[in-house]
Amino acid sequence: MLDDYLKWVVEDYNMIRPHYKHRPRTPYEVYFDIPLDFDVRERVKKAIKQRVNNNKCAGCKQCTMGCKQLTKNKPTPKKLRPDMKKKT
């Protein structure tokens, strides 16, 4: 279990997450001198979205909600209380 986590952390750090020092490339791209062939802004937005999702899905001692509960309990228009419905 620890080995899997460490492999994920190293891959995330070196190959997925762009670093400010190498802006906007990953250490892997800098080391192998891989040119950028993408829109930098879109890549940053995608990386931020992925990190937020990973943080929401990570368990901790203070928060027992996981990804499934976060998406499961979102209110939908059908589940709103009658007094919250739009009046026509």
C-alpha positions in Angstrom: 0.0 0.0 0.0 2.8 2.4 0.9 4.7 1.4 -2.3 1.6 2.3 -4.4 1.2 5.6 -2.7 4.9 6.5 -3.2 4.8 5.5 -6.9 1.7 7.8 -7.3 3.4 10.7 -5.5 6.6 10.4 -7.6 4.6 10.2 -10.9 2.4 13.1 -9.9 5.3 15.3 -8.9 7.5 14.5 -11.9 5.1 13.8 -14.8 1.7 15.4 -14.1 2.0 18.5 -12.0 3.6 21.5 -13.7 6.1 23.4 -11.5 6.4 27.2 -11.2 10.2 27.0 -11.4 9.9 25.2 -14.8 6.8 27.2 -15.8 4.7 25.6 -17.1 6.5 22.3 -17.7 6.9 19.3 -15.5 10.4 18.1 -14.3 10.1 15.2 -16.7 9.6 17.6 -19.6 12.5 19.8 -18.5 14.9 16.9 -18.1 14.1 15.4 -21.5 13.7 18.8 -23.1 10.2 18.1 -24.4 8.8 21.1 -26.2 5.4 22.5 -25.3 2.7 21.6 -27.8 -0.4 22.7 -25.8 -2.2 25.7 -24.5 -0.6 26.7 -21.2 -3.7 28.2 -19.7 -5.8 25.1 -20.4 -3.2 22.9 -18.9 -3.0 25.0 -15.7 -6.8 25.0 -15.4 -6.8 21.2 -15.8 -4.0 20.7 -13.2 -5.8 22.9 -10.7 -9.1 21.1 -11.2 -7.4 17.7 -10.8 -5.6 18.8 -7.6 -8.8 20.1 -6.1 -10.6 16.9 -6.9 -7.7 14.8 -5.4 -7.8 16.9 -2.2 -11.6 16.5 -1.9 -11.3 12.8 -2.4 -8.5 12.3 0.1 -9.5 11.0 3.5 -8.4 12.6 6.7 -9.0 12.2 10.4 -11.2 15.3 10.6 -13.3 14.6 7.4 -15.0 11.3 6.8 -16.6 12.3 3.6 -15.0 10.8 0.4 -15.6 11.5 -3.3 -18.7 9.3 -3.4 -20.4 11.2 -0.6 -19.5 14.6 -2.0 -21.2 13.8 -5.3 -23.9 11.6 -3.8 -25.4 14.3 -1.5 -25.5 17.2 -4.0 -29.0 18.6 -4.0 -30.9 18.4 -7.3 -33.9 20.5 -8.2 -36.2 17.5 -7.5 -34.9 17.2 -4.0 -35.4 20.8 -3.0 -37.9 21.6 -0.3 -41.3 22.8 -1.6 -40.7 26.3 -0.1 -37.5 26.6 -2.1 -39.1 25.9 -5.5 -39.4 28.7 -8.0 -42.8 30.3 -8.2 -44.3 30.7 -11.6 
